[in-house]
Amino acid sequence: MTEIWTDEEGASTAEYAIVTMAAVAIAGVLVAVMRSGSVQSLLQGIIEKALQTPSPGGGAPGARVGRCGGPRCRP
C-alpha cells in the first residue's frame, strides 16, 4: 500500500493539465473583458490616437514648416 502513495508516476502530466486549465480560464476572462463595450471603446481610442499622424511643425496652429521649427526661429 505504501507504493501507491510514494509513486509519483504521472504527477507531471497532472501538473501540466492543471496549468493548462488555469491558462484557459485566464484566457476566457480576458475574452470576456475584451468584449465589453467600455474596454473596446477605450482600446479603440488609444489605437486611433496612436495612429494619428502629426502635422508639420508639431501640430501647433501657424507653426512654421521648414528647417527651423523651434521657438528661436525668426520669421
Short mmCIF file of the C-alpha atoms (twelve columns), coordinates in Angstrom:
data_MODEL
# 
_entry.id   MODEL 
# 
loop_
_atom_site.group_PDB 
_atom_site.id 
_atom_site.type_symbol 
_atom_site.label_atom_id 
_atom_site.label_alt_id 
_atom_site.label_comp_id 
_atom_site.label_asym_id 
_atom_site.label_seq_id 
_atom_site.Cartn_x 
_atom_site.Cartn_y 
_atom_site.Cartn_z 
_atom_site.pdbx_PDB_model_num 
ATOM 1  C CA . MET A 1  0.000   0.000  0.000   1 
ATOM 2  C CA . THR A 2  2.910   2.384  0.612   1 
ATOM 3  C CA . GLU A 3  3.943   2.016  -3.020  1 
ATOM 4  C CA . ILE A 4  0.751   3.749  -4.123  1 
ATOM 5  C CA . TRP A 5  1.478   6.894  -2.092  1 
ATOM 6  C CA . THR A 6  5.185   7.195  -2.915  1 
ATOM 7  C CA . ASP A 7  4.855   6.560  -6.638  1 
ATOM 8  C CA . GLU A 8  4.885   9.900  -8.492  1 
ATOM 9  C CA . GLU A 9  4.399   8.482  -11.967 1 
ATOM 10 C CA . GLY A 10 2.039   10.730 -13.893 1 
ATOM 11 C CA . ALA A 11 2.448   13.666 -11.499 1 
ATOM 12 C CA . SER A 12 3.987   15.913 -14.132 1 
ATOM 13 C CA . THR A 13 1.139   15.122 -16.524 1 
ATOM 14 C CA . ALA A 14 -1.376  16.157 -13.885 1 
ATOM 15 C CA . GLU A 15 0.573   19.365 -13.230 1 
ATOM 16 C CA . TYR A 16 0.574   20.193 -16.944 1 
ATOM 17 C CA . ALA A 17 -3.180  19.583 -17.060 1 
ATOM 18 C CA . ILE A 18 -3.788  21.926 -14.116 1 
ATOM 19 C CA . VAL A 19 -1.605  24.670 -15.622 1 
ATOM 20 C CA . THR A 20 -3.348  24.274 -18.986 1 
ATOM 21 C CA . MET A 21 -6.781  24.575 -17.351 1 
ATOM 22 C CA . ALA A 22 -5.668  27.691 -15.488 1 
ATOM 23 C CA . ALA A 23 -4.376  29.245 -18.712 1 
ATOM 24 C CA . VAL A 24 -7.676  28.513 -20.464 1 
ATOM 25 C CA . ALA A 25 -9.588  30.089 -17.568 1 
ATOM 26 C CA . ILE A 26 -7.449  33.237 -17.709 1 
ATOM 27 C CA . ALA A 27 -7.898  33.424 -21.486 1 
ATOM 28 C CA . GLY A 28 -11.668 33.123 -21.019 1 
ATOM 29 C CA . VAL A 29 -11.693 36.004 -18.552 1 
ATOM 30 C CA . LEU A 30 -9.616  38.138 -20.934 1 
ATOM 31 C CA . VAL A 31 -12.005 37.411 -23.810 1 
ATOM 32 C CA . ALA A 32 -14.977 38.393 -21.647 1 
ATOM 33 C CA . VAL A 33 -13.287 41.632 -20.598 1 
ATOM 34 C CA . MET A 34 -12.236 42.490 -24.153 1 
ATOM 35 C CA . ARG A 35 -15.797 42.021 -25.420 1 
ATOM 36 C CA . SER A 36 -17.229 44.578 -23.002 1 
ATOM 37 C CA . GLY A 37 -18.185 47.860 -24.640 1 
ATOM 38 C CA . SER A 38 -16.227 50.121 -22.321 1 
ATOM 39 C CA . VAL A 39 -12.949 48.256 -22.845 1 
ATOM 40 C CA . GLN A 40 -13.472 48.185 -26.602 1 
ATOM 41 C CA . SER A 41 -14.058 51.929 -26.766 1 
ATOM 42 C CA . LEU A 42 -11.035 52.588 -24.544 1 
ATOM 43 C CA . LEU A 43 -8.767  50.452 -26.720 1 
ATOM 44 C CA . GLN A 44 -10.177 51.961 -29.905 1 
ATOM 45 C CA . GLY A 45 -9.432  55.463 -28.601 1 
ATOM 46 C CA . ILE A 46 -5.871  54.501 -27.715 1 
ATOM 47 C CA . ILE A 47 -5.272  52.943 -31.122 1 
ATOM 48 C CA . GLU A 48 -6.781  55.881 -33.008 1 
ATOM 49 C CA . LYS A 49 -4.682  58.344 -31.031 1 
ATOM 50 C CA . ALA A 50 -1.542  56.320 -31.724 1 
ATOM 51 C CA . LEU A 51 -2.271  56.159 -35.455 1 
ATOM 52 C CA . GLN A 52 -2.897  59.880 -35.892 1 
ATOM 53 C CA . THR A 53 -0.113  61.452 -37.924 1 
ATOM 54 C CA . PRO A 54 1.276   64.694 -36.538 1 
ATOM 55 C CA . SER A 55 1.064   67.721 -38.775 1 
ATOM 56 C CA . PRO A 56 4.264   69.511 -39.877 1 
ATOM 57 C CA . GLY A 57 5.680   71.892 -37.286 1 
ATOM 58 C CA . GLY A 58 4.480   69.881 -34.331 1 
ATOM 59 C CA . GLY A 59 0.799   70.483 -34.936 1 
ATOM 60 C CA . ALA A 60 0.685   73.990 -33.469 1 
ATOM 61 C CA . PRO A 61 -1.539  76.401 -35.397 1 
ATOM 62 C CA . GLY A 62 0.548   78.759 -37.517 1 
ATOM 63 C CA . ALA A 63 3.715   76.776 -36.913 1 
ATOM 64 C CA . ARG A 64 6.489   77.240 -39.442 1 
ATOM 65 C CA . VAL A 65 7.269   74.421 -41.786 1 
ATOM 66 C CA . GLY A 66 10.869  74.064 -42.792 1 
ATOM 67 C CA . ARG A 67 14.279  73.686 -41.256 1 
ATOM 68 C CA . CYS A 68 13.608  75.829 -38.230 1 
ATOM 69 C CA . GLY A 69 10.523  74.822 -36.330 1 
ATOM 70 C CA . GLY A 70 11.649  75.665 -32.822 1 
ATOM 71 C CA . PRO A 71 10.854  78.619 -30.569 1 
ATOM 72 C CA . ARG A 72 14.026  80.533 -31.582 1 
ATOM 73 C CA . CYS A 73 13.098  80.779 -35.258 1 
ATOM 74 C CA . ARG A 74 12.810  84.208 -36.760 1 
ATOM 75 C CA . PRO A 75 10.037  84.882 -39.267 1 
# 
